[in-house]
Structures are given as structure tokens and as C-alpha cells.
């Protein structure tokens, strides 16, 4: 079975500083990895994904994530945080060897960017 | 509309009542997913449709939950004999073709269900 862990419930960062939101995963085959963001009173929005290829994936709003197979991690990063980045971030995974199985989400990490 | 539409946005009901939640996916999207999000938790998979058929209903918690998609577009999630533990935000997502197989989902804003 596939699973995702987001070890931090909350991440606080000052505006302009780099941010990292951590994610580790477990799958039996090769992972398809995703980050979604949820703003208050809004639906989840896709940020970026890793399927294959370059381990560094670039996505929306200046976010990027690095796939690390040996550490089974897919941490979300941004070089310079904005107050508007404050939201709830979810990491998700599915196993490429399991047919069209649904995404499994982590519990989420609340990012607070302080001006 | 351009996005996934869910109605009602809020539903308050009493324990034991029957509830229907509706999802209108993005036009042309063949795959439709229902998730449930409880407070402080990530979305939890309930059921997935490919066209009219339920391709995977392994996430439905018990037989009080049922979902249909009779014409391969709009879907309805039905909850019988509601319990207080059913209170959550019910999320619908749709996807199409390769994007669907690679997991890029488009989510609605959810239906918040409160069971008193």
C-alpha cells in the first residue's frame, strides 16, 4: 500500500526567506508524486508533479520540488517566500505499477509566511 | 462553468437523515473522484469513476455510502442514515486522458456536511 508522511503540521517562515515543506513517501513500485495547495475556502489546486526524468521539478508560483529516491522524499521548496504563499500544502503519491489507482494524500502542512 | 462544481456548498442535517451531494465535473473529463476531508486531515479517497462505472470503490467506509454517475458526467454521492462521524468536507475531482492516469486532478470547492 502507498502512503505519504508530512512530518510538520505547521511551517513558519519570514517573507523573502527560502521555504521547505517536507514530504516522504512509501510505494511498492515507482512513485508518481504531487503537491497540491489549498487556500482558505478554495478547492485544492495542483502545483507540480514528478513522474520521471529530472529530479528537480518546477511548478506554479515559483515552487519547485526535489525527488530523492534514496531518501524517499519529495520536499517542496521556494527560494523566496511571499505572504500570499500562506496556505495548506498537501503531498500526494500513487504507485505507477498499480493501474489507475487514486492519489493518496498526506495530512497537510500549514505554511505561514510572516511579513 | 470552467471548473468542477459541487452543490450544496454547505449541508446541515440531523443524525439518521439521508443526504445527497452533487458533483458536476469539467466538461469532457471521463474520470471522477470523491474524497472526504475531515478537520486537520488530508483528503481520503472514497470512490473513483471512469465513465459511468465505478472503477474503484474501495474507499467507501461502509454500505451507508453510495455514489452514482449514470450518464458519465454528473455524479451524486449518497449517504444514508447519517452519523455525526460523517461530518466532513466532501471533495469531488475530475480528470481526463493522460492527465488522469498521471494523477493531475481538478478539484471542486467541496461540500461541507455537518451532522447534528
Interface residues (C-beta under 8 A of the other chain):
Chain A: X4 X6 X32 X34 X36 X41 X42 X43 X44 X45 X46 X49 X51 X90 X92 X94 X100 X101 X102 X103 X104 X105 X106 X107 X108
Chain B: X3 X4 X31 X33 X35 X40 X41 X42 X43 X44 X45 X48 X50 X55 X56 X59 X91 X93 X100 X101 X102 X103 X104 X105 X106 X107 X108 X109 X110
